[in-house]
């Protein structure tokens, strides 16, 4: 397969995606996907079957930029699986152990794995076990290494349907809730912050009629996501026209 054909194979133009030829950003993202397929064994098999539909660059406060990668809705679950951070290799009492698949188990192993996932590479002691976290893998993390000056977020390429007009025949007025602007905008919020979760949301109305959405994220992910909060806000504003701020709830002192 030629280089141009290989790049094109990573881009799937869905019905609501731009129908123009790939621009420089999309070509760069496609090339990054191919590089990860060839060089990161933990992502190779899963990433090979995936495609994205579009990509765009968004300005972020502080002079930074973010890359929004739009993915077809049927591929969203597979992309989310690759977005999760997991330990590549750790050392337990001097013996090398691979913890990649612990997130798929249940019971004590899952709780231990979640403990490990909250750590940065380095030394830690958990329940009397001496652990040395050697590294991480995950699609978002690997892409941000390639685009060192930009943050990367994934959003599903969803489509909205206009509200039926009053003169529309009654039997043609059906519109799935998933295609309403309200639903699509809510899903964009969830996509932006994944793999963390939104644990609370408030809307503040100003005397001038302005509206500000405040989203509270799971505090256990504060260390790993705090640096991207401005990017989340800027991307959401660009995609929906709505103002939003993301915060982590303040933990009460015990």
C-alpha distance (Angstrom), angle and dihedral (degrees) to the residues before:
residue distance angle dihedral
X1 . . .
X2 3.80 . .
X3 3.79 121.2 .
X4 3.81 93.0 -109.2
X5 3.80 91.7 48.4
X6 3.81 91.5 48.2
X7 3.81 91.0 52.8
X8 3.80 91.9 47.2
X9 3.80 90.4 51.1
X10 3.82 90.1 65.2
X11 3.83 93.6 56.1
X12 3.80 119.7 74.2
X13 3.79 113.3 -176.9
X14 3.80 105.7 -147.3
X15 3.81 121.5 -160.6
X16 3.82 93.6 -92.4
X17 3.83 96.3 39.8
X18 3.82 123.2 96.8
X19 3.79 110.7 -79.2
X20 3.80 93.3 -152.3
X21 3.81 123.8 108.6
X22 3.86 113.3 -84.6
X23 3.80 113.5 -81.3
X24 3.81 127.2 -142.4
X25 3.82 94.1 -84.6
X26 3.80 93.3 50.5
X27 3.80 91.8 47.5
X28 3.82 90.0 50.1
X29 3.83 91.5 50.4
X30 3.82 91.4 47.3
X31 3.80 90.1 50.7
X32 3.80 90.2 49.3
X33 3.81 89.9 52.6
X34 3.81 90.7 51.8
X35 3.81 91.7 47.7
X36 3.79 91.1 52.5
X37 3.80 91.2 48.6
X38 3.79 89.7 54.7
X39 3.79 100.4 39.2
X40 3.83 110.5 28.7
X41 3.79 109.4 65.5
X42 3.83 93.3 -169.9
X43 3.83 90.7 62.1
X44 3.79 102.1 31.5
X45 3.79 103.4 94.1
X46 3.80 97.9 40.6
X47 3.81 96.0 41.9
X48 3.79 94.6 49.6
X49 3.81 92.5 71.0
X50 3.82 95.9 45.9
X51 3.79 131.0 92.6
X52 3.78 134.3 -177.7
X53 3.80 125.5 -141.8
X54 3.82 102.7 -146.4
X55 3.80 144.4 -18.0
X56 3.78 133.1 -153.7
X57 3.78 138.2 180.0
X58 3.81 120.8 -122.6
X59 3.81 128.4 -166.1
X60 3.80 115.2 -120.9
X61 3.79 130.8 -162.5
X62 3.78 113.8 -85.9
X63 3.79 94.5 38.4
X64 3.79 94.9 -74.6
X65 3.78 126.7 128.0
X66 3.78 134.8 -142.3
X67 3.79 130.3 -152.5
X68 3.80 116.7 -138.5
X69 3.81 112.5 -156.3
X70 3.81 112.5 -161.7
X71 3.79 115.2 -153.2
X72 3.82 130.4 -168.8
X73 3.81 110.6 -99.4
X74 3.85 93.4 -119.7
X75 3.83 88.7 58.5
X76 3.81 96.2 47.2
X77 3.80 95.8 94.3
X78 3.81 92.0 51.5
X79 3.81 92.1 47.8
X80 3.81 91.1 49.9
X81 3.76 90.2 53.8
X82 3.80 89.2 56.2
X83 3.82 92.8 45.8
X84 3.79 92.9 63.8
X85 3.77 116.2 101.3
X86 3.78 116.9 -126.2
X87 3.77 138.0 169.5
X88 3.78 114.8 -94.7
X89 3.79 98.1 -165.6
X90 3.79 133.5 -10.1
X91 3.77 133.0 175.2
X92 3.77 120.0 -124.5
X93 3.81 112.6 -166.7
X94 3.79 89.4 -26.4
X95 3.82 96.1 -48.8
X96 3.81 122.0 113.2
X97 3.82 113.4 -120.0
X98 3.80 130.8 177.2
X99 3.82 113.4 -138.2
X100 3.80 98.0 179.6
X101 3.79 96.2 112.7
X102 3.79 98.8 42.3
X103 3.81 90.5 95.4
X104 3.82 87.7 66.7
X105 3.81 94.2 57.7
X106 3.78 130.8 74.8
X107 3.78 139.3 -135.3
X108 3.78 122.5 26.3
X109 3.80 94.9 -6.8
X110 3.80 92.2 57.9
X111 3.80 92.8 50.4
X112 3.79 91.3 49.3
X113 3.79 90.8 47.9
X114 3.81 91.9 52.0
X115 3.77 88.0 51.7
X116 3.79 90.4 53.5
X117 3.80 93.2 46.2
X118 3.80 90.4 60.6
X119 3.80 92.0 59.4
X120 3.78 130.7 89.4
X121 3.82 120.1 -132.2
X122 3.78 108.4 -74.0
X123 3.78 140.5 69.9
X124 3.79 124.0 -33.3
X125 3.79 138.9 162.1
X126 3.80 118.6 -143.0
X127 3.77 122.1 178.4
X128 3.79 91.9 -22.1
X129 3.83 92.8 -49.3
X130 3.77 117.0 125.1
X131 3.81 106.7 -138.0
X132 3.77 130.4 -177.3
X133 3.80 112.2 -168.3
X134 3.78 106.0 -145.4
X135 3.81 100.9 -175.3
X136 3.77 150.2 -41.1
X137 3.78 136.5 -114.6
X138 3.77 130.5 -163.2
X139 3.79 135.6 130.6
X140 3.80 97.9 -111.3
X141 3.78 92.5 47.3
X142 3.81 93.1 48.1
X143 3.81 93.1 48.3
X144 3.81 91.7 50.0
X145 3.78 88.3 54.8
X146 3.80 88.7 58.0
X147 3.81 93.4 44.3
X148 3.78 94.1 42.1
X149 3.81 96.0 172.8
X150 3.81 95.7 45.9
X151 3.79 138.2 63.3
X152 3.80 119.7 -130.3
X153 3.81 126.5 -142.7
X154 3.81 132.2 174.8
X155 3.81 124.3 -138.7
X156 3.80 128.5 176.4
X157 3.81 115.6 -116.8
X158 3.80 96.9 -118.2
X159 3.79 127.8 173.3
X160 3.80 129.7 -141.3
X161 3.80 127.2 -148.4
X162 3.81 121.3 -145.5
X163 3.77 119.3 -114.5
X164 3.81 109.7 -93.5
X165 3.80 114.0 -102.8
X166 3.78 119.4 -114.7
X167 3.78 92.5 -110.7
X168 3.81 91.7 54.4
X169 3.82 111.0 116.6
X170 3.79 111.3 -101.0
X171 3.80 93.5 -118.7
X172 3.82 89.9 57.0
X173 3.80 98.7 49.0
X174 3.79 96.2 89.5
X175 3.82 113.6 123.5
X176 3.83 120.8 171.2
X177 3.80 112.5 -123.5
X178 3.82 88.4 -128.3
X179 3.82 88.3 65.7
X180 3.82 95.9 52.7
X181 3.79 120.0 105.2
X182 3.81 90.5 -119.5
X183 3.81 93.0 55.8
X184 3.80 95.2 42.9
X185 3.82 92.3 50.1
X186 3.81 91.0 49.1
X187 3.80 90.3 51.2
X188 3.81 91.2 49.6
X189 3.81 88.7 57.3
X190 3.81 90.6 52.3
X191 3.81 92.1 47.0
X192 3.80 93.8 50.4
X193 3.80 97.0 54.2
X194 3.81 98.8 38.0
X195 3.05 129.7 159.0
X196 3.80 87.3 36.3
X197 3.81 120.7 63.5
X198 3.78 134.9 -124.9
X199 3.81 105.8 -116.9
X200 3.79 97.8 178.4
X201 3.79 142.0 6.6
X202 3.79 135.0 -165.8
X203 3.79 134.0 178.7
X204 3.80 119.3 -145.2
X205 3.81 118.7 -160.5
X206 3.79 119.8 -154.5
X207 3.81 125.8 -145.5
X208 3.81 87.7 -113.0
X209 3.80 91.0 59.5
X210 3.81 95.0 -101.9
X211 3.77 120.0 140.6
X212 3.80 128.9 -148.1
X213 3.79 123.8 -170.8
X214 3.80 117.5 -150.2
X215 3.79 115.5 -159.8
X216 3.79 120.7 -167.7
X217 3.80 115.9 -153.1
X218 3.78 130.5 -156.5
X219 3.80 105.4 -79.3
X220 3.81 93.1 -142.2
X221 3.83 87.9 73.9
X222 3.80 96.3 49.3
X223 3.81 94.5 106.7
X224 3.79 95.2 50.7
X225 3.83 99.3 40.5
X226 3.80 108.7 29.4
X227 3.79 92.1 93.8
X228 3.83 91.0 60.7
X229 3.80 101.3 50.3
X230 3.82 94.3 100.9
X231 3.80 89.4 50.3
X232 3.81 90.9 52.6
X233 3.82 90.6 52.0
X234 3.80 94.6 46.8
X235 3.80 94.1 47.3
X236 3.82 92.7 48.2
X237 3.81 90.6 49.5
X238 3.80 90.7 50.3
X239 3.81 94.2 48.7
X240 3.81 100.5 40.5
X241 3.81 107.7 15.6
X242 3.82 89.9 -124.2
X243 3.81 127.3 124.5
X244 3.78 117.0 -124.9
X245 3.78 136.5 167.0
X246 3.79 125.0 -160.6
X247 3.79 122.6 -145.9
X248 3.77 140.1 168.0
X249 3.82 115.7 -126.3
X250 3.78 113.7 -105.8
X251 3.79 109.3 -112.1
X252 3.80 113.4 -130.1
X253 3.79 113.3 -120.9
X254 3.78 113.4 -110.9
